[in-house]
Amino acid sequence: MEPAGAVLTEHAVAVRDGKIEAVLPASDARQRFAGYEPVDLSEHVLIPGLINAHTHAAMTLMRGLADDLPLMRWLEEHVWPAEKRHVSAQFVRDGTLLACAEMLRGGITCFNDMYFFPEAALEAALEAGIRSSHGIIVIEFPSAYAGDAADYLRKGLELRDRYRDESLASFCLAPHAPYTVSDASFRQIATLAAELDLPVHVHVHETEHEVQGSLAEHGVRPLERLRRLNLVAPNLIAVHAVHLTLEEIALLARHGCSVAHCPSSNLKLASGFAPIAKLTGAGVNIALGTDGAASNNRLDMFEEMRLAALLAKAVAADAQAMPAHQALRAATLGGAQALGLGERIGSISAGKAADLTALALRGPELAPCYDAVSHLVYAAGREHVTHVWVAGELQVSEGKLRNPVFTRLDTKLHLWQNALGGLAGP
């Protein structure tokens, strides 16, 4: 991903102490690093580990719980009742472990989470060996996790203080959405974001209903409300950002904001089509996310890359919109930059963490191959991932998870399926 558009052939990556030491021709590497353990990927393409810039990992336990329903009916009759009855630290831990297994096998090495009981999610991610960013969630209504907005903030900030030196963990301030967070809470978040240098990760302009509700209640559209509250800044990650005017696109670009684009979720919930070509044309940084498995139903970044590229072309009526290199960037370096981690991950560059994913370019579905990046976006899938490293540690080998923590999941998942099954269906 750096330099942009570069594809290196017959090259090698030297890794030492969890970081990329050098990127150089394979023939030179054999001489310069003769004492290093070699990993031969002669039929493969090596890419930066994929970054899922927006998800609710624990909601894997709600995968397929209630599909093909309008958004508010889906939330009010199924998702919110399921959360009220069942969400606990154990629920989040088990659901996050399941999500980590799926994501690692799909080449994802980092995810940005927004959910209740973030400590349970963080502990699960660390046990799984995956890099993660955790939302200090803020919402006005009480839950099993916290009583009010101040309680959510206090618990989240305490968690950050405890884990601030953990190399595989980082944090975002995560107010849920403009329609669930007050002006007073947003003002406090803006102050904390500036003081602590944290990204602000928020659902915004996801649906037309949200926009109309803001106009009725506040007299302005949600993004303008956030601007007045000093939240439109380079650390803003606007999740979904589907319903935008040209002026709002220019506002995001002018302030150096990022958009976490979730094409599968937007389609499944009939939220609409994000104006990605206009956003990229204006210079807005685009990251990709899966959203939660309850509204996708896959944590599959290859699917998101392909859909993002195809939808951008259809919406813009331009076959050159979001070309393959741009889609791959959004799934890697774009996500890293949105999370404030662009100096550490997102590209195969000396000095960065060795978060790497290898795909085997073999089989009739990938033949012939004229352009590896085109194949990554339009032809290959997560089933072609063979190896995944996080901070230099091999987590997936020949498509199989190596961490024994995942072997104990099956029994727990059957228990959760039985517990939530009564809330399934239309």
C-alpha positions in Angstrom: 0.0 0.0 0.0 3.0 2.3 0.3 3.9 3.5 -2.2 0.4 3.6 -3.6 -0.3 1.1 -6.3 3.0 -0.8 -6.0 3.0 -4.5 -6.5 6.4 -6.2 -5.8 7.2 -9.6 -7.4 9.8 -12.1 -6.3 10.2 -10.1 -3.0 10.6 -11.1 0.6 9.6 -9.6 4.0 12.0 -10.0 6.9 10.4 -10.0 10.3 12.1 -9.7 13.6 10.6 -9.1 17.1 7.1 -8.7 15.7 8.1 -5.9 13.3 8.9 -5.7 9.6 12.7 -5.4 9.4 13.0 -5.1 5.6 11.2 -5.5 2.3 13.6 -6.6 -0.5 14.2 -8.9 -3.4 14.0 -12.5 -2.4 17.5 -13.2 -3.8 19.0 -10.5 -1.6 17.0 -11.7 1.4 18.4 -15.2 1.2 21.9 -13.8 1.6 21.2 -10.9 4.0 19.0 -12.9 6.3 20.4 -16.4 5.8 19.9 -17.2 9.5 16.2 -16.4 9.5 13.5 -19.1 9.3 12.2 -19.1 5.8 8.5 -19.3 4.9 8.0 -20.1 1.2 4.9 -18.5 -0.3 5.8 -19.0 -4.0 2.2 -19.3 -5.2 0.9 -16.5 -3.0 0.2 -12.8 -2.7 1.2 -11.2 0.6 -0.8 -8.2 1.7 -1.1 -6.1 4.9 -3.5 -7.7 7.4 -7.0 -6.5 6.7 -8.6 -4.0 9.1 -12.3 -4.2 10.0 -12.9 -0.6 10.8 -16.4 -1.0 12.2 -18.0 -4.0 13.9 -19.9 -5.2 16.9 -18.0 -8.4 17.4 -20.1 -10.0 20.1 -23.2 -9.9 17.8 -21.9 -13.0 16.0 -24.1 -14.7 18.6 -27.1 -13.0 16.9 -26.0 -14.0 13.3 -29.2 -14.8 11.4 -31.4 -14.2 14.5 -34.0 -12.2 12.5 -33.3 -11.5 8.8 -35.2 -9.7 6.0 -37.0 -7.2 8.3 -37.2 -3.4 8.3 -34.6 -1.8 10.5 -36.8 -0.5 13.3 -38.8 -3.7 13.5 -35.6 -5.8 13.5 -34.2 -3.7 16.3 -37.3 -3.3 18.5 -38.7 -6.8 18.2 -35.5 -8.9 18.0 -32.1 -7.3 18.6 -32.9 -5.0 21.5 -35.0 -7.7 23.4 -32.2 -10.2 22.8 -29.6 -7.7 24.2 -31.8 -6.8 27.2 -32.2 -10.5 28.2 -28.8 -11.9 27.3 -26.0 -9.4 27.0 -23.4 -9.9 29.7 -19.7 -10.0 30.1 -19.8 -13.8 29.3 -22.0 -13.2 26.2 -19.5 -10.6 24.9 -16.5 -12.7 25.6 -17.9 -15.8 23.8 -19.3 -13.8 20.9 -16.1 -11.9 20.5 -14.0 -15.1 20.5 -16.3 -16.5 17.8 -15.8 -13.3 15.8 -12.0 -13.4 16.2 -11.9 -16.9 14.9 -13.9 -15.9 11.8 -11.9 -12.7 11.2 -8.5 -14.3 11.6 -9.4 -17.1 9.1 -10.5 -14.4 6.7 -7.2 -12.5 6.9 -8.4 -9.8 9.3 -5.7 -8.8 11.8 -7.3 -5.8 13.4 -10.9 -4.8 14.2 -12.6 -1.7 15.6 -15.3 -2.7 18.1 -18.3 -0.9 19.5 -20.3 -2.8 22.1 -21.2 -3.3 25.7 -18.7 -4.8 28.2 -15.6 -3.7 26.2 -13.3 -5.3 28.8 -14.7 -8.7 28.0 -14.2 -8.1 24.3 -10.7 -6.8 24.8 -9.7 -9.8 26.9 -11.1 -12.2 24.2 -9.2 -10.4 21.5 -5.9 -10.6 23.4 -6.5 -14.3 24.1 -7.2 -14.8 20.4 -4.0 -13.0 19.4 -5.7 -10.4 17.2 -5.1 -6.6 17.2 -8.2 -4.6 18.3 -9.5 -1.1 18.9 -12.2 -0.8 21.5 -14.9 1.8 21.7 -15.5 3.7 25.0 -19.2 3.5 24.3 -21.5 6.3 25.3 -25.3 6.1 25.2 -27.9 7.7 27.3 -30.0 4.7 28.2 -29.0 2.2 30.9 -27.9 -1.4 30.2 -26.5 -4.3 32.1 -23.1 -2.7 31.6 -23.7 0.8 32.7 -26.4 3.1 34.2 -26.0 6.3 32.3 -23.7 8.2 29.9 -21.4 9.3 32.7 -21.1 5.6 33.9 -20.3 4.4 30.4 -17.6 7.0 30.1 -16.1 6.3 33.5 -15.9 2.6 32.9 -14.4 3.0 29.4 -11.8 5.4 30.5 -10.8 3.2 33.4 -10.4 0.3 30.9 -8.2 2.5 28.7 -6.0 3.4 31.7 -5.5 -0.2 32.6 -4.6 -1.4 29.1 -2.9 1.7 27.7 0.5 0.0 27.4 -0.9 -3.2 25.7 0.6 -3.3 22.2 -2.3 -5.1 20.6 -5.0 -2.8 22.0 -6.1 0.7 21.3 -9.2 2.8 22.0 -11.7 5.1 20.5 -14.4 7.2 22.0 -17.6 5.6 20.7 -20.8 7.6 21.2 -23.4 5.3 19.6 -25.3 7.8 17.4 -26.6 11.4 17.3 -30.1 10.1 18.2 -28.9 8.2 21.3 -26.4 10.8 22.7 -27.2 14.2 24.2 -25.5 17.5 23.5 -23.9 17.5 26.9 -22.4 14.0 26.4 -21.1 15.0 22.9 -19.4 18.1 24.4 -17.7 16.0 27.0 -16.6 13.6 24.3 -15.2 16.4 22.1 -13.1 17.6 25.1 -11.8 14.2 25.9 -11.0 13.4 22.3 -8.8 16.5 22.1 -7.2 15.9 25.5 -6.5 12.2 25.0 -5.9 12.3 21.2 -8.5 9.5 20.6 -10.6 8.9 17.5 -14.3 9.4 17.8 -16.2 6.5 16.3 -19.9 7.2 15.7 -22.8 6.0 13.5 -24.0 9.0 11.5 -26.3 9.6 8.6 -27.0 5.9 8.3 -30.7 6.3 7.4 -32.9 9.0 6.0 -35.1 8.5 9.1 -32.2 9.5 11.3 -31.7 12.7 9.3 -35.3 13.6 9.4 -35.5 12.9 13.1 -32.6 15.2 13.8 -34.2 18.0 11.7 -37.4 17.6 13.8 -35.7 17.5 17.2 -32.6 19.8 16.7 -33.4 21.8 13.7 -30.3 20.7 11.8 -29.0 17.5 10.2 -26.9 15.2 12.4 -23.5 16.2 10.9 -24.2 19.9 11.3 -25.1 19.2 15.0 -21.8 17.3 15.5 -20.0 20.3 13.8 -21.5 22.7 16.2 -20.4 20.5 19.1 -16.8 20.5 17.9 -16.8 16.8 16.8 -16.1 17.3 13.1 -12.3 17.0 13.2 -9.5 14.8 11.8 -10.2 12.1 14.4 -13.8 11.6 13.4 -14.8 8.2 12.0 -18.2 8.7 10.5 -19.7 5.2 10.3 -22.0 4.5 7.3 -22.3 8.1 6.2 -24.9 7.1 3.6 -27.1 10.2 3.3 -24.8 13.1 2.6 -25.2 16.3 0.7 -22.3 17.8 -1.4 -21.8 20.4 1.3 -21.5 17.6 4.0 -19.0 15.7 1.8 -16.9 18.9 1.5 -17.2 19.4 5.3 -15.8 15.9 6.0 -13.0 16.5 3.5 -12.1 19.9 4.8 -11.7 18.6 8.3 -9.8 15.5 7.4 -12.4 13.1 8.7 -12.7 9.4 7.8 -15.7 7.4 6.7 -16.2 3.7 7.8 -18.1 2.3 4.8 -20.2 -0.8 5.5 -21.7 -1.8 2.1 -23.1 -5.2 3.1 -24.9 -3.9 6.1 -26.2 -0.8 4.2 -27.7 -3.2 1.6 -29.2 -5.7 4.0 -30.9 -3.1 6.1 -31.9 -1.1 3.0 -30.1 2.0 4.4 -29.1 3.2 1.0 -25.9 3.7 -1.1 -23.0 5.7 0.3 -21.6 8.3 -2.2 -18.1 6.7 -2.1 -16.9 8.1 -5.4 -17.8 11.6 -4.4 -16.2 11.1 -1.0 -12.9 9.8 -2.4 -13.0 12.5 -5.1 -13.2 15.1 -2.4 -10.2 13.5 -0.5 -12.1 11.9 2.4 -10.2 8.8 3.8 -12.3 5.7 3.3 -12.1 2.7 5.6 -14.2 -0.5 5.3 -16.2 -2.3 8.0 -18.4 -5.3 8.2 -20.7 -4.0 10.9 -22.0 -6.7 13.2 -22.8 -10.2 12.1 -26.5 -9.6 13.0 -26.8 -7.2 10.1 -24.4 -8.6 7.5 -24.1 -11.8 8.3 -20.4 -12.3 7.5 -17.3 -10.7 9.0 -15.7 -10.9 5.6 -13.6 -8.1 4.3 -13.1 -9.6 0.9 -16.8 -9.4 0.5 -16.8 -5.8 1.6 -14.0 -4.9 -0.8 -15.8 -6.4 -3.8 -19.1 -4.8 -2.9 -17.6 -1.4 -2.2 -15.9 -1.4 -5.5 -18.9 -2.6 -7.5 -21.4 -0.3 -5.7 -19.2 2.8 -6.1 -19.2 2.2 -9.9 -22.9 1.7 -10.1 -23.8 4.7 -7.9 -21.4 7.0 -9.7 -22.3 5.5 -13.2 -18.5 5.3 -13.7 -16.6 2.1 -14.2 -13.4 3.8 -13.0 -14.9 4.6 -9.6 -13.1 2.9 -6.7 -10.6 0.8 -8.6 -9.1 -2.3 -7.1 -6.1 -0.6 -5.5 -8.3 1.9 -3.9 -10.6 -0.8 -2.4 -7.6 -2.7 -1.0 -6.3 0.5 0.5 -9.6 1.1 2.2 -9.4 -2.4 3.7 -5.9 -1.8 5.0 -4.2 1.5 5.2 -7.4 3.5 5.1 -8.6 1.7 8.2 -5.3 2.1 10.0 -5.3 5.9 9.4 -8.9 6.2 10.5 -8.0 4.5 13.8 -4.9 6.6 14.3 -2.7 3.6 13.7 -1.3 4.5 10.3 2.3 4.7 11.6 2.0 1.2 13.0 0.0 -1.0 10.7 -1.8 -0.9 7.3 1.1 -1.4 4.9 4.1 -3.7 4.4 6.7 -1.2 5.4 9.9 -1.5 7.4 9.3 -0.5 11.0 5.6 -1.3 11.1 4.1 -4.3 12.9 4.2 -7.6 11.0 0.5 -7.9 10.6 0.4 -9.9 7.3 -2.0 -12.0 5.3 -1.1 -14.5 2.6 -3.5 -15.8 -0.1 -2.8 -18.7 -2.4 -3.5 -17.7 -6.0 -4.2 -21.2 -7.2 -7.2 -23.1 -8.4 -9.4 -22.8 -11.5 -11.4 -19.9 -10.0 -8.2 -17.7 -9.9 -6.7 -18.7 -13.2 -5.3 -17.0 -15.2 -3.9 -14.1 -13.1 -2.9 -10.9 -15.0 -3.2 -8.5 -12.0 -2.9 -9.7 -8.4 -4.7 -6.7 -6.9 -7.6 -7.1 -9.3 -7.9 -10.8 -8.2 -7.8 -9.8 -4.5 -10.8 -7.5 -5.0 -12.9 -9.2 -7.7 -12.1 -12.9 -7.7 -10.4 -14.1 -4.5 -12.2 -14.7 -1.2 -11.4 -15.5 2.4 -11.3 -19.2 1.5 -8.0 -18.5 -0.3 -6.3 -17.1 2.9 -3.6 -19.6 4.0 -1.5 -17.7 6.5 -2.1 -14.8 8.9 0.5 -13.2 11.2 -0.3 -10.6 13.9 2.7 -8.8 15.3 4.9 -11.5 13.7 3.0 -14.3 15.5 1.6 -17.0 13.1 -2.2 -17.3 13.9 -3.4 -19.1 10.8 -1.4 -21.7 9.0 -2.6 -23.4 5.8 -6.1 -22.1 6.6 -6.3 -23.5 10.1 -6.4 -21.6 13.4 -3.4 -22.4 15.6 -4.6 -20.9 18.9 -6.1 -23.6 21.2 -8.5 -21.1 22.8 -10.8 -21.6 19.8 -11.2 -25.4 20.4 -13.3 -24.8 23.5 -16.0 -22.7 21.8 -18.4 -25.2 20.3 -20.2 -26.2 23.5 -20.7 -22.6 24.5 -22.1 -21.6 21.1 -24.7 -24.4 21.3 -25.8 -23.0 24.7 -26.1 -19.5 23.3 -28.1 -20.7 20.3 -30.5 -22.5 22.6 -30.9 -19.4 24.8 -31.5 -16.9 22.0 -33.5 -19.2 19.7 -36.9 -18.0 21.0 -36.2 -14.5 19.6 -35.4 -15.8 16.1 -37.6 -15.6 13.1 -39.9 -13.0 11.6 
